[in-house]
Amino acid sequence: MKIEESSIVETSDYRVIIYPASRPFETKEAKAITEKLFDFLATWAAHGKPLASSFKIEKNQFIVVCVDEEKEMASGCSIDALGKVMREIDQEYQLGLFDRMKASFVQDGQIKTLKLQEFKSQLRNGELPKDIQVFDFSKNTYLDFLSHFLLPLEKSWAAGIA
């Protein structure tokens, strides 16, 4: 049997916007957020052209929105519209989605979030073990998200702190 070349392009990269919550979502919150984002993304457009987009709730605490900008580029106005919806979600459930001064990590199999200053202090003082894994919310492409969203401390952005 001849193997045909796949039409799936594994290297296709999509724009990613990550909204990290300060705590896990409750079941009914996750359901309501899913419904709201599903409705919003179904009509999300840039200059009247629909955006090929999707989202997922990662680890029950992080909202990851993807846009295929090879089909249509997200404009400033479309990103602002997404931001507005995310701010509504944030305000309704008090999630801290726009608080970038925090660090999330995995310790003993659990996701933990600390204020950035407290995280740095605990790392320097040896209160956090060196075997934690750290989330990186700065990823802006899907391939980077897949391979570098959660890294061991020594390979993460926080390596220089410890």
Buried (B, 14 or more C-beta within 10 A) or exposed (E): EEEEEEEEEEEEBBBBBBBBBBBBBEEEBBEBBBEBBEEBBEEBBBEEEEBBBEBEBBBBBBBBBBBBBEEBBBBEEBBEBBBEBBEEBBEEBEBBBEBEEBBBBBEEEEBEBBEBEEBBBBBEEEEBEEEBBBBBBEBEBBBBBEEBBBBEBEEBBBEEBB
